[in-house]
Structure formats: C-alpha cells, structure tokens
C-alpha cells in the first residue's frame, strides 16, 4: 500500500473486490433486453415497421400471428442459446470465485 499510486491501488485492490458484482451487472444487463417481450408487446407491438421489435417479440409474432410455429420455435432456440452463453459465463465466474475462498 505504501508508495502505490491511485491507479495501482484501484487496479490491485479495489477492482478485484468489485469483480463479482461487475460480472453480475454485465450479465444481467445483457440478458434483460433479451427478455423484454412484455414491454414491447404492450406498448408498441413491434412499433411502426418493426422499429422497436426485439427477438422475443419477433418469436411471438412469427409463431402466433403468422402461424409459423416451427420458425417461432427455432427463434426460441436461438434466443435460449444466446442467453445460455452469458449464463454459463456468469456461472463459470461464480464457480471460479467460490473455489478461491
């Protein structure tokens, strides 16, 4: 601690202690827009010319409005796969930090 600059103190002490919280915030910030079906559906239903369409809303529109259940199911699998990548990254980070302590 003695003789360390503010940057070294932040990089070696503060940031490692904030890493678990930072990981949670980043993963939740990425996964939350993937689940934003309810707000888009209630407020705009995809907006004019699909300007506010998200993947979950597109899945619903294709499956239930256009009666293309297979295409809607494949969109759901892609949405699940994208979410799974970030969830696995988060779980890997948590397990790594659990083993250290």
Order of alpha helices (4+ residues) and beta strands (2+ residues): alpha-alpha-alpha-alpha-alpha
